[in-house]
Amino acid sequence: MNVQKNSIICLKAICFMASFMPSFSNAAEEKKTYATPAFAAFESQMSDVLLGNDKYEKPIWNLHDALNLPKWLSVSVEQRTRYETMDGRFNAGGMGGDQQIALQTDAFLEARFNHFRVGGEFLDARQFGADSGSGVNNTHVDEADFIQGYLGWSDQNFLHSGLGTEVIAGRQSLNFGSRRLIARNAMRNTINSFDGLRLRVLDYNHWQFNAFATMPVNRYPTSANALLNGDHDFDTANGKTWFSGGFLEMYNVAFGINAEAYLYHLDEGDSAKSQTRNRRYFTPGMRFYLKPTKGKFDFQSESIGQFGTVRATAAATDGKDLDHEAWYQHVDVGYTFDAPWKPRFALEYDYASGDKNPTDGNDERFDTLYGARRFEFGATGIYGAFARSNINSPAYRVGFAPLSNVQVGLSHRFYWLAEKKDAWTTAGLQDKTGKTDDYIGHQIELTTRWDFNSSLNFETGWAHLFKGEFAKNAPKAPDTQDVDYFYVQSMLRF
């Protein structure tokens, strides 16, 4: 597929989406603040240059005040330590258990000069305690690298139009919408980043539009041996892969419901350091949601299509393009009780298509691109049992806050294969004959977080995977023992 031709198609589609934007314009009338920080690296320090406010509560222990720095300069450091252990295995050929200490240290610096700002972010993600049987990869380790380095320009009232405008050029992280397709990773030890250009236009309290053209940054090294040995290689974009698109958010379109529409284009190519499956996809989608409110129902519905071509393997000798058509659907309905502890109960359902026939020259397995999965399918880290591919999965979820600084969550999710002949992708298990029962099993997860203050929190979680027929009997399945996963972590930010 010709890169230039596809870029023109994608640009036209983005412009088409933008033409439906309402023509409202307003200045920001109020500051939007949130008392509880996300406690994901760098997120706690994000300042919205168009809305003119910080997104999260300021850390009580912070370098800016301690060093008496000027207002135009932001500096922060965050350190997360997590111990995680797993008893039992679900992956193909797996034996015994595993454990790991995951360390993530993040340093961020940004200077602002009138409409301009320049920023950088340094991340050191490493592990201790893993061995050759642990399956270490570059989602666990990315030692001493720069994941952001950018020049930004913004204007809260561009040309007196009432529109806020922002442009960011350079290496940056992206985080759009539900985060199912593009996300800045929270629990995962390493973080996605992209080299390129992003444009944001904001009509305050009405709509927001983002357009981007980037090259995804590959994390190196990639081999387990090199990562275990502590070998270092700087992350780079391969120069042959482009990821672009447009994302439109519309606020309160009716009855408090918000809407999103987007189109992404991925054109993947091989380089000397990175062989790929040459994914060439267009991914359109829409989401409607009503935010949780005490004493009321809320909901969310997201529908995503995907079409293009892909190859069966990343081998340099594989030059056959398979037609790719896939889709994904998420829906949830929740209710937040007007009661002490603010309990919320929700029913959820996720369907991600799978490949119907592995020999027909077509591919129907949904690809979650650069999305996150922890918030939906459970802990990642050394666990990460499920992803947004070839699954048919209902669930229920309960959350409550017994204290203002304590959050508790319980989820129970059931998993079937969407297509019996396709793989349980995260486990590497597949029965191409389709004779094995398609029930993978069910997973229960309990998490608790305590915010000691705005600079320090502690979190713990436990998940149990009750194996079903497919997890027990598929070719190359490990033993039938259920899987227990446990983690405890601290996050310090200053």
C-alpha positions in Angstrom: 0.0 0.0 0.0 1.4 3.4 -1.0 2.2 5.5 2.1 1.5 8.8 0.4 -1.8 7.6 -1.0 -3.0 6.3 2.4 -1.9 9.5 4.1 -4.0 11.6 1.7 -7.0 9.3 2.4 -6.5 9.6 6.1 -6.1 13.4 5.9 -9.3 13.7 3.9 -11.2 11.6 6.4 -9.9 13.7 9.3 -11.0 16.9 7.5 -14.4 15.3 7.0 -14.7 14.6 10.7 -13.6 18.1 11.6 -16.3 19.6 9.3 -19.0 18.2 11.7 -17.7 20.2 14.7 -20.2 22.6 16.2 -19.3 26.2 15.7 -19.5 27.2 19.4 -16.7 29.2 21.0 -16.2 30.2 24.6 -13.3 31.1 26.8 -12.6 28.8 29.8 -14.9 30.0 32.5 -13.9 27.7 35.3 -10.9 25.6 36.4 -11.4 21.8 36.3 -9.5 20.1 39.1 -9.4 16.5 40.4 -8.3 15.8 43.9 -7.2 12.2 43.3 -4.1 11.7 41.1 -3.8 8.8 38.7 -0.4 7.8 40.2 1.0 6.9 36.8 4.4 8.2 35.8 4.3 11.9 34.7 0.5 12.0 34.7 0.5 13.7 38.1 2.4 16.6 36.7 0.5 17.1 33.5 -0.7 20.7 33.2 -3.3 21.6 30.7 -2.0 24.7 28.9 -5.3 25.5 27.2 -7.6 25.1 30.2 -5.0 26.9 32.4 -5.0 24.5 35.3 -3.2 21.5 36.7 -5.0 18.2 36.1 -4.2 16.7 39.5 -3.6 17.8 43.1 -0.1 19.2 43.7 2.2 16.8 45.6 2.6 17.9 49.2 6.4 17.1 48.8 7.5 18.7 45.6 10.8 19.8 44.1 9.4 23.0 42.7 8.6 24.5 46.1 11.6 22.9 47.8 14.0 24.4 45.3 12.1 27.7 45.1 11.9 27.4 41.3 10.3 30.1 39.1 6.7 29.5 38.0 7.8 29.0 34.4 9.8 25.9 35.2 8.4 22.5 36.2 10.4 19.7 37.6 9.3 16.4 39.1 10.5 12.9 39.9 8.4 9.8 40.5 9.5 6.4 41.7 7.4 3.2 41.7 8.5 -0.1 43.2 6.3 -3.2 42.7 6.8 -6.7 43.9 4.7 -9.2 42.0 4.5 -13.0 42.2 2.5 -15.6 40.3 1.8 -19.2 41.2 0.9 -21.4 38.3 1.1 -20.7 34.5 -1.4 -20.1 31.7 1.0 -19.6 28.8 2.0 -22.3 26.3 4.6 -24.7 27.8 4.8 -22.7 31.1 5.9 -24.4 34.2 5.9 -23.5 37.9 5.6 -19.9 39.1 7.4 -16.6 38.7 8.2 -13.4 40.6 9.7 -10.0 39.8 10.6 -6.7 41.4 9.7 -4.0 38.9 11.3 -0.5 39.4 10.2 2.5 37.5 11.9 5.9 37.9 10.6 8.9 35.9 12.0 12.4 35.7 10.2 15.3 34.0 11.4 18.8 33.1 9.5 21.6 31.3 10.2 25.3 30.7 7.6 27.7 29.5 8.2 31.0 27.7 5.0 32.9 26.7 3.3 30.7 24.1 6.2 28.3 23.9 7.4 25.4 26.0 10.1 22.8 25.8 10.0 19.6 27.8 11.7 16.3 28.3 11.1 13.1 30.2 13.5 10.4 31.2 12.4 6.9 32.2 14.3 4.1 33.7 12.3 0.9 33.9 14.0 -2.3 35.1 13.4 -5.5 37.0 15.1 -7.8 39.4 14.4 -11.4 40.2 13.4 -12.7 36.8 15.3 -15.5 35.0 15.4 -17.2 31.6 12.1 -18.9 32.2 10.3 -15.7 33.1 9.5 -14.4 29.6 11.0 -11.0 30.2 10.4 -8.6 27.3 10.5 -4.9 26.6 7.2 -4.2 28.3 9.0 -5.0 31.5 12.4 -3.3 30.9 13.5 -0.1 29.2 16.6 1.1 31.0 17.7 4.7 31.0 16.0 6.3 28.0 14.2 9.5 26.9 10.5 8.9 26.2 9.7 12.5 25.6 11.5 15.5 24.2 9.3 18.1 22.6 8.7 21.7 21.6 5.2 23.0 22.2 3.2 26.1 21.2 -0.2 27.1 22.5 -2.7 29.9 22.5 -5.8 29.9 24.6 -7.6 32.3 22.2 -6.1 31.7 18.7 -6.5 34.8 16.5 -9.3 36.0 18.9 -11.5 33.2 17.6 -12.3 31.8 21.1 -10.6 28.5 20.2 -7.7 27.1 22.1 -4.9 25.8 19.9 -1.9 23.7 20.7 0.9 22.2 18.6 3.5 19.7 19.9 6.5 18.5 17.8 9.0 15.9 18.8 8.9 12.8 21.0 5.8 12.5 23.0 3.3 10.2 24.6 -0.4 10.0 23.5 -3.5 9.3 25.5 -6.9 9.5 23.7 -10.4 8.7 24.7 -11.1 5.4 26.4 -7.4 4.5 26.0 -8.3 1.2 24.3 -6.4 2.0 21.1 -3.9 4.8 22.2 -2.7 5.1 25.7 0.1 6.2 28.0 0.6 3.0 30.0 -0.1 3.1 33.7 0.6 -0.3 35.3 3.0 -1.5 32.6 6.6 -0.8 33.5 7.4 0.7 30.1 5.6 3.5 28.3 4.7 4.0 24.6 6.0 7.1 22.9 5.9 8.5 19.4 8.1 10.8 17.3 6.0 13.4 15.3 3.5 16.2 15.3 0.2 16.7 17.2 -2.4 19.4 16.7 -5.1 20.1 19.3 -8.0 22.5 18.8 -10.4 23.2 21.7 -13.8 24.9 21.7 -14.1 25.3 25.5 -17.0 23.2 27.0 -18.2 22.1 23.6 -15.7 20.0 21.6 -12.0 19.1 21.2 -10.1 17.8 18.2 -6.7 16.2 18.0 -4.8 15.3 14.8 -1.4 13.6 14.8 1.2 12.2 12.4 3.9 10.1 14.1 6.4 7.3 14.0 6.0 4.8 16.9 9.2 4.5 19.0 10.6 1.0 19.3 12.1 -0.1 22.6 15.5 -1.8 22.5 16.9 -4.2 23.1 14.2 -6.8 22.4 15.7 -10.2 23.2 15.2 -11.7 26.7 18.9 -12.5 27.1 19.9 -8.9 26.4 17.3 -7.5 28.8 18.3 -10.0 31.6 22.0 -9.1 31.1 21.2 -5.3 31.4 22.4 -4.5 27.9 21.5 -1.0 26.8 20.4 0.4 23.5 18.6 3.7 22.9 15.0 3.6 21.7 14.4 4.8 18.1 11.6 4.9 15.6 12.3 2.6 12.7 11.5 5.3 10.0 9.4 2.8 8.0 6.3 2.8 10.2 3.7 5.7 10.4 0.8 6.1 12.7 -1.6 9.0 12.1 -5.2 10.0 12.7 -7.8 12.3 14.0 -9.9 12.2 17.2 -13.0 14.4 17.9 -14.6 14.7 21.3 -18.0 16.4 21.7 -19.2 17.3 25.2 -22.8 17.0 26.4 -24.4 16.4 23.0 -27.7 15.4 24.7 -28.8 14.6 28.2 -25.2 14.9 29.5 -24.0 12.3 27.1 -20.5 12.8 25.6 -19.5 11.5 22.2 -16.2 10.6 20.4 -15.4 9.8 16.7 -12.0 8.9 15.4 -10.1 7.4 12.6 -6.5 6.0 12.9 -4.2 4.8 10.2 -1.2 2.5 10.8 1.3 1.8 8.0 4.0 -0.6 9.3 7.2 -1.4 7.5 10.4 -3.3 8.2 13.8 -1.8 9.1 17.2 -3.3 9.8 16.5 -3.5 13.5 12.8 -4.3 13.4 10.9 -6.9 11.4 7.1 -6.5 11.4 3.9 -8.1 10.2 3.5 -5.1 7.9 0.2 -4.1 9.5 -1.6 -1.6 7.3 -4.9 -0.7 8.9 -7.6 1.9 9.0 -9.3 1.9 12.4 -12.5 4.0 12.7 -14.6 4.1 15.9 -17.2 5.8 17.9 -17.8 6.1 21.7 -20.8 7.4 23.7 -20.6 7.7 27.5 -22.3 9.2 30.5 -20.0 9.8 33.4 -20.7 8.2 36.8 -22.7 10.4 39.2 -23.9 9.7 42.7 -27.5 8.4 42.7 -27.7 7.9 38.9 -27.0 5.4 36.1 -24.1 5.8 33.8 -23.1 3.9 30.6 -20.5 3.6 27.9 -20.6 2.1 24.5 -17.7 1.9 22.1 -17.7 0.4 18.6 -14.5 -0.1 16.5 -14.0 -1.4 13.0 -10.7 -2.3 11.4 -9.7 -3.1 7.8 -6.6 -3.3 5.6 -3.9 -5.9 5.2 -1.5 -7.8 7.4 1.0 -10.7 7.1 0.8 -13.9 9.1 4.3 -13.6 10.5 7.1 -11.0 10.9 9.5 -13.2 9.0 11.5 -11.4 6.2 10.5 -14.2 3.8 6.8 -13.7 4.4 5.6 -11.4 1.7 2.0 -12.5 1.5 -0.6 -9.8 2.5 -3.8 -11.2 4.1 -7.0 -9.2 3.9 -7.8 -7.9 7.4 -11.3 -7.1 8.6 -12.0 -7.1 12.3 -14.2 -5.4 14.9 -14.6 -4.7 18.6 -17.5 -3.8 20.8 -17.6 -2.7 24.4 -20.7 -1.8 26.5 -21.2 -1.2 30.2 -23.9 0.1 32.5 -23.3 1.2 36.0 -25.1 2.7 39.0 -23.4 4.8 41.8 -25.4 4.6 45.0 -26.1 7.7 47.0 -24.7 6.1 50.2 -21.7 6.0 52.4 -18.5 4.7 50.7 -20.0 5.8 47.3 -20.4 2.2 46.0 -20.7 1.7 42.2 -21.9 -1.5 40.5 -21.4 -2.1 36.8 -22.1 -4.8 34.2 -19.7 -5.0 31.3 -19.3 -6.8 28.0 -16.4 -6.9 25.6 -16.2 -8.7 22.2 -13.0 -8.6 20.1 -13.2 -10.6 16.9 -11.0 -13.5 16.1 -9.8 -15.2 12.9 -12.5 -17.7 11.7 -10.2 -19.8 9.6 -6.4 -19.7 9.9 -6.0 -21.2 6.3 -8.3 -19.1 4.2 -5.9 -16.2 3.5 -8.0 -13.7 5.5 -7.4 -12.3 9.0 -10.2 -11.2 11.3 -8.4 -10.9 14.6 -8.8 -7.5 16.2 -5.7 -5.5 16.9 -5.7 -3.1 19.9 -2.9 -1.0 18.3 -1.2 1.0 21.1 -3.9 0.7 23.7 -3.9 -0.2 27.4 -5.8 -3.2 29.0 -5.2 -3.1 32.7 -8.4 -1.1 33.5 -10.5 -3.7 31.7 -8.9 -7.1 31.8 -6.8 -7.1 35.0 -3.2 -6.7 36.0 -0.4 -6.7 33.4 3.2 -6.9 34.7 4.2 -10.5 34.7 0.6 -11.6 34.5 -1.4 -9.9 31.7 -3.5 -13.0 30.9 -6.0 -11.3 28.6 -6.0 -8.7 25.8 -8.4 -7.2 23.4 -8.2 -9.9 20.7 -10.4 -13.0 20.1 -12.4 -12.7 23.2 -16.1 -12.9 24.2 -16.2 -11.6 27.7 -19.0 -10.5 30.1 -18.1 -9.1 33.6 -19.4 -7.3 36.6 -17.5 -4.8 38.7 -17.9 -3.2 42.2 -16.0 -0.2 43.5 -16.2 1.7 46.7 -14.3 4.1 49.0 -14.5 3.2 52.7 -12.4 6.3 53.4 -11.7 9.4 51.4 -8.2 8.2 50.7 -8.9 4.5 50.2 -10.3 2.9 47.1 -11.3 -0.7 46.7 -12.3 -2.6 43.5 -13.6 -6.0 42.8 -14.1 -7.5 39.3 -15.3 -10.9 38.1 -14.9 -11.6 34.4 -15.7 -14.6 32.2 -13.8 -15.5 29.0 -14.6 -17.4 25.9 -12.8 -17.4 22.6 -14.6 -15.4 19.9 -13.4 -17.9 17.3 -12.5 -21.5 18.4 -9.8 -21.9 15.7 -8.0 -18.8 16.6 -5.6 -18.2 19.5 -5.8 -17.2 23.1 -3.3 -14.6 22.1 -1.7 -13.6 25.4 -1.2 -17.3 26.3 0.1 -18.4 22.8 -2.4 -21.3 22.9 -4.4 -22.3 19.8 -6.3 -25.3 18.5 -6.5 -24.8 14.7 -8.9 -27.7 14.4 -11.4 -26.0 16.7 -12.1 -29.2 18.6 -11.2 -27.9 22.1 -14.0 -26.3 24.0 -13.8 -22.5 23.7 -14.3 -21.6 27.4 -11.0 -20.2 28.7 -12.2 -19.7 32.3 -13.1 -16.9 34.7 -11.0 -14.4 36.6 -11.7 -12.6 39.9 -9.6 -9.6 40.9 -9.4 -7.5 44.1 -7.5 -4.2 44.4 -7.0 -1.7 47.1 -5.2 1.7 47.0 -4.3 3.9 50.0 -3.3 7.5 49.4 -1.1 8.3 52.4 -1.0 11.9 51.0 -0.7 13.6 47.6 2.9 12.4 47.2 2.8 8.8 48.4 0.4 5.9 47.8 0.4 2.2 48.4 -1.5 -0.3 46.3 -2.0 -4.1 46.4 -3.9 -6.5 44.2 -4.8 -10.2 43.8 -6.1 -12.1 40.9 -7.2 -15.7 40.5 -7.7 -17.4 37.2 -10.1 -20.4 37.3 -9.0 -22.3 34.3 -11.7 -23.6 31.8 -11.6 -26.4 29.3 -9.5 -24.5 26.7 -6.9 -23.3 29.2 -6.5 -26.9 30.4 -6.8 -28.9 27.2 -5.6 -26.8 24.3 -2.4 -28.1 22.5 0.7 -27.1 24.5 -1.4 -26.0 27.5 0.5 -26.1 30.8 -0.8 -28.1 33.8 -4.4 -27.7 34.9 -3.5 -25.8 38.1 -5.3 -22.4 38.5 -3.2 -19.3 38.5 -2.8 -16.9 41.4 -1.2 -13.5 40.9 -0.4 -11.0 43.7 1.3 -7.6 43.7 2.1 -4.8 46.2 3.6 -1.5 45.2 4.4 2.0 46.3 4.5 5.2 44.3 6.4 8.3 45.5 6.2 11.6 43.6 7.9 14.9 44.4 
